[in-house]
Amino acid sequence: MQTSSDVSRRKFIHAALAGSMTVPLLGQEIPKGAKGVFGEPPRDLKLIEDADVIVCGAGPAGVSAAIAAARSGAKVRLFDVHGCLGGVWTAGLLTWIFDFDKPGLTKEIRSKLDERGARRGTSPKVFVYEPDEMKLLLEDMCTEAGVKFRLQTRVVAAYRDGRRLTTIVTESASGREAWRAPVFIDATGDGVLGALAGCDWELGQMGKEESSRCLCQPLTMNAIAAVKDITKMRDYVSFYEGDLNWHVKATENLKADIRKAGIDPSYGMPTIFHIRDNIVLLMLNHEYGIRPDDADAMTAATVRARKEIFGISRSLRKLGGVWDGLQVVATAEQIGVRDGKRIKGRYVVKKDDLMSAARHEDAVARVTFGVDIHAKTKEENDKLTIERGGVTKFTPYDIPLRALIANDVDGLMMAGRCISGDFIAHASYRVTGNAVAMGEAAGAAGAVAATSKRLPHEVEWKEVAEVLEKKVRKA
């Protein structure tokens, strides 16, 4: 059934596609409308058509998709809401990496971090890095590949011609602008573009129609801190000089001291990672039941998380001893989100894939990280901080390219957390090593599709694999 909003959208996109310059709406009278509704006047938007592939979101998946697409011969635009590339790696101050021992861009990024002296640990699979060095590295890699990237720019609308996504609208300091391309990649993490384009999706253990308490994994805000003498803190540091063997005992020691300082932390496994010298990462908090698409809830969670970080660090400092001089240097710009919208694709990665060690001819990544489900409430957290979703025996499994191709909308791909999968599988593949591999494949597939005037689902995997080996992978 056609609704008035459908008509308004159609009128808007015709105006967007017809216009060549943004028309300011200054000093106009307020339009009349129903109570509680503001009828925004239609306007023409500047339309830019200078890309073969547009990537929305510049986290680990997005930058990888953009670099791969550009190296594959496509003209690429990359947008991100933050003031830097890297997403959770940089704006989120993650500072450590999982499941990174893969071919291609993962190997190249690891090598380049080593060249800059910005990585701690000898394992190619799990290590710590310096977040601001990562910012510079990703900017250099995107610039070298010829990616046109725009920061502080948010995707706010998407429009289709029938099933095909043709145009997105962004808002930034440059105003509201429309962009058209043959292929789009949603690497927003939270599935923002896919949802705007009208794709079916799931969030946590919720269906699309559910709107009550978010049955999803908690948020965590990270922080960088300085300590007086890291060599005296080995009993509390999970990743001291790259060693993770002490992780569980270190979190138990840290939690005991936090409680000794008079605080019951929201996260059952508060963690400290050693970045370099006397600089560490603090991962101390959980925010439960927060929908990442609820701006008020996200704001409140961010404020609470920052307050808890400072409360814990100040209380520990009062204990003296190894905690004397502990000082928060910076909290993350973006609170870390584990669960976002998962966009329905042409294949859904499920718990059964993990249990059966699924193999696919069009595999873009082999996941070796197990199921990691953080408790959904503080009460559950006090009983069991991390659970495995009933996966008693984990075996590495494949993610197929089909899970990166939208089912309901043509010309749209996904990479990273928002690919097509169920709650249990997502809790395994969501880590950033897999995000890079997914982005790399999506970028190459998107480039092949766009430059050959086909849709992503019309491209054969052997074509993508050939492009990856010949054009994308340098290390």
Secondary structure, 3 states (H helix, E strand, C coil): CCCHHHHHHHHHHHHHHHCCCCCCCCCCCCCCCCCCCCCCCCCCCEEECCCCEEEECCCHHHHHHHHHHHHCCCCEEEECCCCCCCHHHCCCCCCEECCCCCCCHHHHHHHHHHHCCCEECCCCCCEEECHHHHHHHHHHHHHHHCCEEECCCEEEEEEEECCEEEEEEEEECCEEEEEECCEEEECCCCCHHHHHCCCCEEECCECCCCCCCCCCCCEECEEEEECCCHHHCHHHCCEECCECCCHHHHHHHHHHHHHHCCCCCCCCCCEEEEEECCEEEEECCCECCCCCCCHHHHHHHHHHHHHHHHHHHHHHHHHCHHHCCCEEEEECCCCECCCCEEECECCCECHHHHHHCCCCCCEEEEECCCCCEECCCHHHHHHCCEECCCCCCCCCEEEEHHHHEECCCECEEECCCCCCECHHHHHHHCCHHHHHHHHHHHHHHHHHHHHCCCCHHHCCHHHHHHHHHHHHCCC
